[in-house]
Amino acid sequence: MLIIIGLILAFVLVLIFSNRRTRNCRWREDRAQDVGGARYYRCMACGGEAFTTNGKPPLDCQRKPSEM
Ligand SMILES: [Zn+2]
């Protein structure tokens, strides 16, 4: 029984931490930096940059390792 509770707890913790990873990201599009059909997004929270082609902000934070 304790093992099951531990597994559930670990699963919940993983969910929390994986959400926290991108929770603070605020993607802002910059039309001036668009390339072709790709839309440029910059994360206001961490400075990450990303391009998407579906018109929506990226799901994951694209933070550069050098800016951590
Ligand atoms: Zn970010």
PDB file of the backbone (N, CA, C, O) and the ligand in Angstrom, with CONECT records:
HET     ZN  A 101       1
ATOM      1  N   MET A   1       0.827  -1.212   0.000  1.00  0.00           N
ATOM      2  CA  MET A   1       0.000   0.000   0.000  1.00  0.00           C
ATOM      3  C   MET A   1       0.859   1.260   0.000  1.00  0.00           C
ATOM      4  O   MET A   1       0.565   2.226  -0.704  1.00  0.00           O
ATOM      5  N   LEU A   2       1.920   1.237   0.794  1.00  0.00           N
ATOM      6  CA  LEU A   2       2.809   2.401   0.844  1.00  0.00           C
ATOM      7  C   LEU A   2       3.474   2.627  -0.516  1.00  0.00           C
ATOM      8  O   LEU A   2       3.709   3.763  -0.927  1.00  0.00           O
ATOM      9  N   ILE A   3       3.772   1.518  -1.204  1.00  0.00           N
ATOM     10  CA  ILE A   3       4.430   1.647  -2.513  1.00  0.00           C
ATOM     11  C   ILE A   3       3.511   2.370  -3.490  1.00  0.00           C
ATOM     12  O   ILE A   3       3.950   3.228  -4.255  1.00  0.00           O
ATOM     13  N   ILE A   4       2.235   2.014  -3.455  1.00  0.00           N
ATOM     14  CA  ILE A   4       1.265   2.647  -4.362  1.00  0.00           C
ATOM     15  C   ILE A   4       1.156   4.139  -4.058  1.00  0.00           C
ATOM     16  O   ILE A   4       1.149   4.971  -4.966  1.00  0.00           O
ATOM     17  N   ILE A   5       1.071   4.463  -2.773  1.00  0.00           N
ATOM     18  CA  ILE A   5       0.983   5.878  -2.386  1.00  0.00           C
ATOM     19  C   ILE A   5       2.236   6.620  -2.843  1.00  0.00           C
ATOM     20  O   ILE A   5       2.155   7.750  -3.325  1.00  0.00           O
ATOM     21  N   GLY A   6       3.379   5.985  -2.691  1.00  0.00           N
ATOM     22  CA  GLY A   6       4.634   6.606  -3.104  1.00  0.00           C
ATOM     23  C   GLY A   6       4.661   6.855  -4.601  1.00  0.00           C
ATOM     24  O   GLY A   6       5.121   7.903  -5.055  1.00  0.00           O
ATOM     25  N   LEU A   7       4.165   5.886  -5.370  1.00  0.00           N
ATOM     26  CA  LEU A   7       4.141   6.047  -6.822  1.00  0.00           C
ATOM     27  C   LEU A   7       3.227   7.192  -7.225  1.00  0.00           C
ATOM     28  O   LEU A   7       3.567   7.992  -8.097  1.00  0.00           O
ATOM     29  N   ILE A   8       2.061   7.266  -6.584  1.00  0.00           N
ATOM     30  CA  ILE A   8       1.125   8.349  -6.895  1.00  0.00           C
ATOM     31  C   ILE A   8       1.740   9.695  -6.544  1.00  0.00           C
ATOM     32  O   ILE A   8       1.630  10.663  -7.297  1.00  0.00           O
ATOM     33  N   LEU A   9       2.385   9.738  -5.392  1.00  0.00           N
ATOM     34  CA  LEU A   9       3.019  10.981  -4.948  1.00  0.00           C
ATOM     35  C   LEU A   9       4.101  11.413  -5.935  1.00  0.00           C
ATOM     36  O   LEU A   9       4.197  12.590  -6.283  1.00  0.00           O
ATOM     37  N   ALA A  10       4.909  10.463  -6.381  1.00  0.00           N
ATOM     38  CA  ALA A  10       5.969  10.778  -7.333  1.00  0.00           C
ATOM     39  C   ALA A  10       5.375  11.280  -8.639  1.00  0.00           C
ATOM     40  O   ALA A  10       5.889  12.217  -9.251  1.00  0.00           O
ATOM     41  N   PHE A  11       4.284  10.645  -9.058  1.00  0.00           N
ATOM     42  CA  PHE A  11       3.634  11.050 -10.305  1.00  0.00           C
ATOM     43  C   PHE A  11       3.113  12.479 -10.201  1.00  0.00           C
ATOM     44  O   PHE A  11       3.269  13.277 -11.125  1.00  0.00           O
ATOM     45  N   VAL A  12       2.492  12.793  -9.065  1.00  0.00           N
ATOM     46  CA  VAL A  12       1.962  14.147  -8.854  1.00  0.00           C
ATOM     47  C   VAL A  12       3.098  15.162  -8.834  1.00  0.00           C
ATOM     48  O   VAL A  12       2.974  16.249  -9.398  1.00  0.00           O
ATOM     49  N   LEU A  13       4.195  14.811  -8.190  1.00  0.00           N
ATOM     50  CA  LEU A  13       5.334  15.725  -8.117  1.00  0.00           C
ATOM     51  C   LEU A  13       5.901  15.996  -9.503  1.00  0.00           C
ATOM     52  O   LEU A  13       6.258  17.129  -9.824  1.00  0.00           O
ATOM     53  N   VAL A  14       5.982  14.951 -10.325  1.00  0.00           N
ATOM     54  CA  VAL A  14       6.481  15.131 -11.698  1.00  0.00           C
ATOM     55  C   VAL A  14       5.574  16.075 -12.460  1.00  0.00           C
ATOM     56  O   VAL A  14       6.049  16.939 -13.197  1.00  0.00           O
ATOM     57  N   LEU A  15       4.276  15.917 -12.289  1.00  0.00           N
ATOM     58  CA  LEU A  15       3.317  16.792 -12.967  1.00  0.00           C
ATOM     59  C   LEU A  15       3.508  18.241 -12.522  1.00  0.00           C
ATOM     60  O   LEU A  15       3.516  19.159 -13.342  1.00  0.00           O
ATOM     61  N   ILE A  16       3.661  18.429 -11.224  1.00  0.00           N
ATOM     62  CA  ILE A  16       3.816  19.779 -10.688  1.00  0.00           C
ATOM     63  C   ILE A  16       5.082  20.424 -11.238  1.00  0.00           C
ATOM     64  O   ILE A  16       5.068  21.573 -11.680  1.00  0.00           O
ATOM     65  N   PHE A  17       6.179  19.666 -11.204  1.00  0.00           N
ATOM     66  CA  PHE A  17       7.445  20.249 -11.648  1.00  0.00           C
ATOM     67  C   PHE A  17       7.465  20.477 -13.147  1.00  0.00           C
ATOM     68  O   PHE A  17       8.047  21.457 -13.613  1.00  0.00           O
ATOM     69  N   SER A  18       6.836  19.589 -13.916  1.00  0.00           N
ATOM     70  CA  SER A  18       6.827  19.777 -15.366  1.00  0.00           C
ATOM     71  C   SER A  18       5.962  20.977 -15.731  1.00  0.00           C
ATOM     72  O   SER A  18       6.229  21.661 -16.720  1.00  0.00           O
ATOM     73  N   ASN A  19       4.928  21.235 -14.939  1.00  0.00           N
ATOM     74  CA  ASN A  19       4.113  22.421 -15.193  1.00  0.00           C
ATOM     75  C   ASN A  19       4.857  23.679 -14.782  1.00  0.00           C
ATOM     76  O   ASN A  19       4.799  24.704 -15.461  1.00  0.00           O
ATOM     77  N   ARG A  20       5.550  23.584 -13.670  1.00  0.00           N
ATOM     78  CA  ARG A  20       6.262  24.763 -13.162  1.00  0.00           C
ATOM     79  C   ARG A  20       7.337  25.202 -14.138  1.00  0.00           C
ATOM     80  O   ARG A  20       7.719  26.372 -14.173  1.00  0.00           O
ATOM     81  N   ARG A  21       7.823  24.257 -14.930  1.00  0.00           N
ATOM     82  CA  ARG A  21       8.898  24.549 -15.869  1.00  0.00           C
ATOM     83  C   ARG A  21       8.474  25.616 -16.877  1.00  0.00           C
ATOM     84  O   ARG A  21       9.293  26.423 -17.315  1.00  0.00           O
ATOM     85  N   THR A  22       7.193  25.618 -17.240  1.00  0.00           N
ATOM     86  CA  THR A  22       6.736  26.550 -18.275  1.00  0.00           C
ATOM     87  C   THR A  22       5.703  27.525 -17.747  1.00  0.00           C
ATOM     88  O   THR A  22       5.195  28.364 -18.491  1.00  0.00           O
ATOM     89  N   ARG A  23       5.391  27.416 -16.462  1.00  0.00           N
ATOM     90  CA  ARG A  23       4.301  28.233 -15.930  1.00  0.00           C
ATOM     91  C   ARG A  23       4.604  29.724 -16.049  1.00  0.00           C
ATOM     92  O   ARG A  23       3.708  30.519 -16.332  1.00  0.00           O
ATOM     93  N   ASN A  24       5.854  30.104 -15.835  1.00  0.00           N
ATOM     94  CA  ASN A  24       6.191  31.528 -15.790  1.00  0.00           C
ATOM     95  C   ASN A  24       6.507  32.095 -17.162  1.00  0.00           C
ATOM     96  O   ASN A  24       6.786  33.287 -17.293  1.00  0.00           O
ATOM     97  N   CYS A  25       6.466  31.264 -18.172  1.00  0.00           N
ATOM     98  CA  CYS A  25       6.823  31.748 -19.494  1.00  0.00           C
ATOM     99  C   CYS A  25       5.704  32.598 -20.078  1.00  0.00           C
ATOM    100  O   CYS A  25       4.535  32.211 -20.076  1.00  0.00           O
ATOM    101  N   ARG A  26       6.085  33.739 -20.568  1.00  0.00           N
ATOM    102  CA  ARG A  26       5.123  34.629 -21.230  1.00  0.00           C
ATOM    103  C   ARG A  26       5.616  34.886 -22.646  1.00  0.00           C
ATOM    104  O   ARG A  26       6.506  35.704 -22.880  1.00  0.00           O
ATOM    105  N   TRP A  27       5.017  34.168 -23.576  1.00  0.00           N
ATOM    106  CA  TRP A  27       5.444  34.297 -24.968  1.00  0.00           C
ATOM    107  C   TRP A  27       4.808  35.515 -25.603  1.00  0.00           C
ATOM    108  O   TRP A  27       3.599  35.732 -25.523  1.00  0.00           O
ATOM    109  N   ARG A  28       5.645  36.287 -26.224  1.00  0.00           N
ATOM    110  CA  ARG A  28       5.163  37.465 -26.917  1.00  0.00           C
ATOM    111  C   ARG A  28       5.626  37.412 -28.366  1.00  0.00           C
ATOM    112  O   ARG A  28       6.817  37.248 -28.628  1.00  0.00           O
ATOM    113  N   GLU A  29       4.704  37.549 -29.304  1.00  0.00           N
ATOM    114  CA  GLU A  29       5.104  37.455 -30.702  1.00  0.00           C
ATOM    115  C   GLU A  29       5.670  38.776 -31.184  1.00  0.00           C
ATOM    116  O   GLU A  29       5.249  39.853 -30.762  1.00  0.00           O
ATOM    117  N   ASP A  30       6.634  38.663 -32.077  1.00  0.00           N
ATOM    118  CA  ASP A  30       7.256  39.849 -32.653  1.00  0.00           C
ATOM    119  C   ASP A  30       7.220  39.706 -34.170  1.00  0.00           C
ATOM    120  O   ASP A  30       8.046  39.015 -34.766  1.00  0.00           O
ATOM    121  N   ARG A  31       6.253  40.368 -34.777  1.00  0.00           N
ATOM    122  CA  ARG A  31       6.051  40.220 -36.221  1.00  0.00           C
ATOM    123  C   ARG A  31       7.281  40.649 -37.015  1.00  0.00           C
ATOM    124  O   ARG A  31       7.528  40.146 -38.111  1.00  0.00           O
ATOM    125  N   ALA A  32       8.043  41.572 -36.459  1.00  0.00           N
ATOM    126  CA  ALA A  32       9.201  42.090 -37.189  1.00  0.00           C
ATOM    127  C   ALA A  32      10.267  41.019 -37.383  1.00  0.00           C
ATOM    128  O   ALA A  32      11.103  41.119 -38.281  1.00  0.00           O
ATOM    129  N   GLN A  33      10.233  39.979 -36.524  1.00  0.00           N
ATOM    130  CA  GLN A  33      11.274  38.944 -36.589  1.00  0.00           C
ATOM    131  C   GLN A  33      10.779  37.673 -37.259  1.00  0.00           C
ATOM    132  O   GLN A  33      11.491  36.669 -37.287  1.00  0.00           O
ATOM    133  N   ASP A  34       9.570  37.706 -37.797  1.00  0.00           N
ATOM    134  CA  ASP A  34       9.049  36.519 -38.472  1.00  0.00           C
ATOM    135  C   ASP A  34       9.932  36.132 -39.651  1.00  0.00           C
ATOM    136  O   ASP A  34      10.468  36.981 -40.362  1.00  0.00           O
ATOM    137  N   VAL A  35      10.065  34.817 -39.833  1.00  0.00           N
ATOM    138  CA  VAL A  35      10.835  34.309 -40.970  1.00  0.00           C
ATOM    139  C   VAL A  35       9.920  33.429 -41.802  1.00  0.00           C
ATOM    140  O   VAL A  35       9.501  32.361 -41.356  1.00  0.00           O
ATOM    141  N   GLY A  36       9.614  33.874 -43.003  1.00  0.00           N
ATOM    142  CA  GLY A  36       8.722  33.102 -43.858  1.00  0.00           C
ATOM    143  C   GLY A  36       7.369  32.914 -43.191  1.00  0.00           C
ATOM    144  O   GLY A  36       6.734  33.879 -42.765  1.00  0.00           O
ATOM    145  N   GLY A  37       6.932  31.651 -43.103  1.00  0.00           N
ATOM    146  CA  GLY A  37       5.636  31.376 -42.480  1.00  0.00           C
ATOM    147  C   GLY A  37       5.751  31.133 -40.993  1.00  0.00           C
ATOM    148  O   GLY A  37       4.748  30.907 -40.317  1.00  0.00           O
ATOM    149  N   ALA A  38       6.975  31.177 -40.476  1.00  0.00           N
ATOM    150  CA  ALA A  38       7.173  30.914 -39.054  1.00  0.00           C
ATOM    151  C   ALA A  38       7.011  32.196 -38.256  1.00  0.00           C
ATOM    152  O   ALA A  38       7.464  33.265 -38.664  1.00  0.00           O
ATOM    153  N   ARG A  39       6.365  32.067 -37.127  1.00  0.00           N
ATOM    154  CA  ARG A  39       6.139  33.228 -36.275  1.00  0.00           C
ATOM    155  C   ARG A  39       7.145  33.240 -35.138  1.00  0.00           C
ATOM    156  O   ARG A  39       7.397  32.225 -34.488  1.00  0.00           O
ATOM    157  N   TYR A  40       7.703  34.399 -34.919  1.00  0.00           N
ATOM    158  CA  TYR A  40       8.732  34.526 -33.894  1.00  0.00           C
ATOM    159  C   TYR A  40       8.096  34.822 -32.539  1.00  0.00           C
ATOM    160  O   TYR A  40       7.225  35.683 -32.416  1.00  0.00           O
ATOM    161  N   TYR A  41       8.551  34.091 -31.531  1.00  0.00           N
ATOM    162  CA  TYR A  41       8.080  34.345 -30.163  1.00  0.00           C
ATOM    163  C   TYR A  41       9.270  34.514 -29.238  1.00  0.00           C
ATOM    164  O   TYR A  41      10.290  33.834 -29.357  1.00  0.00           O
ATOM    165  N   ARG A  42       9.102  35.446 -28.312  1.00  0.00           N
ATOM    166  CA  ARG A  42      10.137  35.622 -27.298  1.00  0.00           C
ATOM    167  C   ARG A  42       9.496  35.472 -25.932  1.00  0.00           C
ATOM    168  O   ARG A  42       8.403  35.984 -25.688  1.00  0.00           O
ATOM    169  N   CYS A  43      10.184  34.764 -25.042  1.00  0.00           N
ATOM    170  CA  CYS A  43       9.665  34.570 -23.696  1.00  0.00           C
ATOM    171  C   CYS A  43      10.072  35.749 -22.819  1.00  0.00           C
ATOM    172  O   CYS A  43      11.256  36.035 -22.639  1.00  0.00           O
ATOM    173  N   MET A  44       9.059  36.427 -22.277  1.00  0.00           N
ATOM    174  CA  MET A  44       9.338  37.593 -21.446  1.00  0.00           C
ATOM    175  C   MET A  44       9.917  37.182 -20.096  1.00  0.00           C
ATOM    176  O   MET A  44      10.584  37.979 -19.437  1.00  0.00           O
ATOM    177  N   ALA A  45       9.667  35.955 -19.689  1.00  0.00           N
ATOM    178  CA  ALA A  45      10.099  35.525 -18.365  1.00  0.00           C
ATOM    179  C   ALA A  45      11.566  35.119 -18.340  1.00  0.00           C
ATOM    180  O   ALA A  45      12.278  35.411 -17.380  1.00  0.00           O
ATOM    181  N   CYS A  46      12.018  34.445 -19.396  1.00  0.00           N
ATOM    182  CA  CYS A  46      13.382  33.906 -19.350  1.00  0.00           C
ATOM    183  C   CYS A  46      14.203  34.309 -20.560  1.00  0.00           C
ATOM    184  O   CYS A  46      15.389  33.988 -20.624  1.00  0.00           O
ATOM    185  N   GLY A  47      13.606  35.007 -21.527  1.00  0.00           N
ATOM    186  CA  GLY A  47      14.377  35.464 -22.669  1.00  0.00           C
ATOM    187  C   GLY A  47      14.545  34.425 -23.758  1.00  0.00           C
ATOM    188  O   GLY A  47      15.289  34.645 -24.714  1.00  0.00           O
ATOM    189  N   GLY A  48      13.860  33.287 -23.628  1.00  0.00           N
ATOM    190  CA  GLY A  48      13.945  32.252 -24.661  1.00  0.00           C
ATOM    191  C   GLY A  48      13.305  32.721 -25.956  1.00  0.00           C
ATOM    192  O   GLY A  48      12.380  33.533 -25.951  1.00  0.00           O
ATOM    193  N   GLU A  49      13.814  32.197 -27.066  1.00  0.00           N
ATOM    194  CA  GLU A  49      13.270  32.554 -28.365  1.00  0.00           C
ATOM    195  C   GLU A  49      12.856  31.290 -29.098  1.00  0.00           C
ATOM    196  O   GLU A  49      13.501  30.248 -28.974  1.00  0.00           O
ATOM    197  N   ALA A  50      11.772  31.389 -29.868  1.00  0.00           N
ATOM    198  CA  ALA A  50      11.307  30.212 -30.596  1.00  0.00           C
ATOM    199  C   ALA A  50      10.488  30.642 -31.794  1.00  0.00           C
ATOM    200  O   ALA A  50       9.935  31.740 -31.835  1.00  0.00           O
ATOM    201  N   PHE A  51      10.424  29.737 -32.779  1.00  0.00           N
ATOM    202  CA  PHE A  51       9.572  29.951 -33.947  1.00  0.00           C
ATOM    203  C   PHE A  51       8.502  28.875 -33.967  1.00  0.00           C
ATOM    204  O   PHE A  51       8.776  27.708 -33.690  1.00  0.00           O
ATOM    205  N   THR A  52       7.290  29.275 -34.295  1.00  0.00           N
ATOM    206  CA  THR A  52       6.228  28.287 -34.482  1.00  0.00           C
ATOM    207  C   THR A  52       5.557  28.560 -35.818  1.00  0.00           C
ATOM    208  O   THR A  52       5.578  29.678 -36.333  1.00  0.00           O
ATOM    209  N   THR A  53       4.964  27.510 -36.362  1.00  0.00           N
ATOM    210  CA  THR A  53       4.311  27.651 -37.658  1.00  0.00           C
ATOM    211  C   THR A  53       2.800  27.520 -37.550  1.00  0.00           C
ATOM    212  O   THR A  53       2.097  27.628 -38.555  1.00  0.00           O
ATOM    213  N   ASN A  54       2.289  27.288 -36.339  1.00  0.00           N
ATOM    214  CA  ASN A  54       0.840  27.111 -36.180  1.00  0.00           C
ATOM    215  C   ASN A  54       0.179  28.350 -35.585  1.00  0.00           C
ATOM    216  O   ASN A  54      -1.009  28.328 -35.266  1.00  0.00           O
ATOM    217  N   GLY A  55       0.944  29.432 -35.435  1.00  0.00           N
ATOM    218  CA  GLY A  55       0.356  30.673 -34.950  1.00  0.00           C
ATOM    219  C   GLY A  55       0.139  30.715 -33.453  1.00  0.00           C
ATOM    220  O   GLY A  55      -0.422  31.676 -32.928  1.00  0.00           O
ATOM    221  N   LYS A  56       0.591  29.659 -32.753  1.00  0.00           N
ATOM    222  CA  LYS A  56       0.422  29.626 -31.300  1.00  0.00           C
ATOM    223  C   LYS A  56       1.782  29.702 -30.616  1.00  0.00           C
ATOM    224  O   LYS A  56       2.790  29.298 -31.196  1.00  0.00           O
ATOM    225  N   PRO A  57       1.819  30.208 -29.408  1.00  0.00           N
ATOM    226  CA  PRO A  57       3.088  30.249 -28.672  1.00  0.00           C
ATOM    227  C   PRO A  57       3.588  28.838 -28.403  1.00  0.00           C
ATOM    228  O   PRO A  57       2.793  27.901 -28.330  1.00  0.00           O
ATOM    229  N   PRO A  58       4.883  28.682 -28.257  1.00  0.00           N
ATOM    230  CA  PRO A  58       5.462  27.367 -27.946  1.00  0.00           C
ATOM    231  C   PRO A  58       4.936  26.839 -26.619  1.00  0.00           C
ATOM    232  O   PRO A  58       4.592  27.611 -25.723  1.00  0.00           O
ATOM    233  N   LEU A  59       4.879  25.513 -26.503  1.00  0.00           N
ATOM    234  CA  LEU A  59       4.408  24.909 -25.263  1.00  0.00           C
ATOM    235  C   LEU A  59       5.522  24.847 -24.233  1.00  0.00           C
ATOM    236  O   LEU A  59       5.286  25.003 -23.035  1.00  0.00           O
ATOM    237  N   ASP A  60       6.727  24.619 -24.708  1.00  0.00           N
ATOM    238  CA  ASP A  60       7.850  24.483 -23.792  1.00  0.00           C
ATOM    239  C   ASP A  60       8.692  25.738 -23.797  1.00  0.00           C
ATOM    240  O   ASP A  60       8.733  26.485 -24.774  1.00  0.00           O
ATOM    241  N   CYS A  61       9.351  25.944 -22.697  1.00  0.00           N
ATOM    242  CA  CYS A  61      10.246  27.080 -22.607  1.00  0.00           C
ATOM    243  C   CYS A  61      11.489  26.794 -23.442  1.00  0.00           C
ATOM    244  O   CYS A  61      12.063  25.708 -23.355  1.00  0.00           O
ATOM    245  N   GLN A  62      11.902  27.757 -24.242  1.00  0.00           N
ATOM    246  CA  GLN A  62      13.060  27.583 -25.121  1.00  0.00           C
ATOM    247  C   GLN A  62      14.279  28.295 -24.558  1.00  0.00           C
ATOM    248  O   GLN A  62      15.146  28.761 -25.297  1.00  0.00           O
ATOM    249  N   ARG A  63      14.325  28.367 -23.256  1.00  0.00           N
ATOM    250  CA  ARG A  63      15.411  29.083 -22.606  1.00  0.00           C
ATOM    251  C   ARG A  63      16.770  28.545 -23.034  1.00  0.00           C
ATOM    252  O   ARG A  63      16.994  27.336 -23.093  1.00  0.00           O
ATOM    253  N   LYS A  64      17.665  29.475 -23.330  1.00  0.00           N
ATOM    254  CA  LYS A  64      19.015  29.066 -23.707  1.00  0.00           C
ATOM    255  C   LYS A  64      19.793  28.693 -22.452  1.00  0.00           C
ATOM    256  O   LYS A  64      19.690  29.369 -21.428  1.00  0.00           O
ATOM    257  N   PRO A  65      20.570  27.616 -22.531  1.00  0.00           N
ATOM    258  CA  PRO A  65      21.362  27.193 -21.369  1.00  0.00           C
ATOM    259  C   PRO A  65      22.307  28.281 -20.896  1.00  0.00           C
ATOM    260  O   PRO A  65      22.616  28.350 -19.707  1.00  0.00           O
ATOM    261  N   SER A  66      22.768  29.126 -21.792  1.00  0.00           N
ATOM    262  CA  SER A  66      23.756  30.129 -21.413  1.00  0.00           C
ATOM    263  C   SER A  66      23.129  31.266 -20.607  1.00  0.00           C
ATOM    264  O   SER A  66      23.834  32.060 -19.984  1.00  0.00           O
ATOM    265  N   GLU A  67      21.792  31.335 -20.627  1.00  0.00           N
ATOM    266  CA  GLU A  67      21.131  32.440 -19.937  1.00  0.00           C
ATOM    267  C   GLU A  67      20.518  31.991 -18.621  1.00  0.00           C
ATOM    268  O   GLU A  67      19.774  32.746 -17.995  1.00  0.00           O
ATOM    269  N   MET A  68      20.819  30.781 -18.197  1.00  0.00           N
ATOM    270  CA  MET A  68      20.216  30.288 -16.976  1.00  0.00           C
ATOM    271  C   MET A  68      20.764  30.987 -15.735  1.00  0.00           C
ATOM    272  O   MET A  68      20.350  30.678 -14.618  1.00  0.00           O
TER     273      MET A  68
HETATM  274 ZN    ZN A 101      10.511  30.906 -20.765  1.00  0.00          ZN2+
END
